[in-house]
């Protein structure tokens, strides 16, 4: 069962306590597909400039990702630069150069329109709606967004939310979207907007999933070293949605138990992404390494006897 992601393929400049890198491969669709492809065939729709290095696209296609939907346009590829504080508690955007991404008009190849699992990465809500109009009866649709769209395009974003099954947001975005001060109240409000399932990403504090009457909380994998958290949220979503596609292919039912398993898959893939700059660390991930890391996560989640 195939996964379709529509988002960005970009070049990033990143500064962390571990060092700095320039013009490294990034973008929401890049990180998502590197994780999703661990579990299911994945297709990308994005745009790059004529400065984009073909060898960088090869790093994605070698994972079996179908990049036939990545268009090349005259001009420069989307660029972003950011600096993180030593504890990764805040991030300063140094520059954002949309370049060819400013004119991005996602057109799904005919073969992509039948994708069963669709992920709308962080792009303008009107573009997300355009993709939904082109997709043909997907089994499940998820999307991401950010504060820029929450505050700047509320009507278009709410139109998207009425048509998706899952929304991925971080805790700050969840509160901004709803005006609530409590995460549980925020999740309830978001579900009333349309998505039956809400995933709230909380960085080093893990992630929360709200589905039906159930709340699933999965902690982050304990790591000795975090090098660069850029793309961790997209990698988490990729692992989550890729696992869903894999499970549906095997006849699983979309229910709370399956979503809980997908939370673990997303958490494991994201734990690899933060251990290196760009896609360097997630590039080395495979199912065997995810399985080994699963034991570490299970140990962190193990219940303890009550102290009384």
Secondary structure by P-SEA (a helix, b strand, c coil): cbbbbbcccbbbbbbccccccccccccaaaaaaaaaaaccbbbbbbcccccccaaaaaaaaaaccccccccccccccbbbbbccccccccccccccccccccccccccccccccccbbbbccccaaaaaaaaaacccccbbbbccccccccccaaaaaaaaacccbbbbcaaaaaaacccccaaaaaaaaaaacccbbbbbbccccbbbbcccbbbbbbcccccccccccaaaaaaaaaaaaaaaaaaaacccccaaaaaaaaaaaaaaaaaaaccccccccccccaaaaaaaaaaaaaaaccccccc
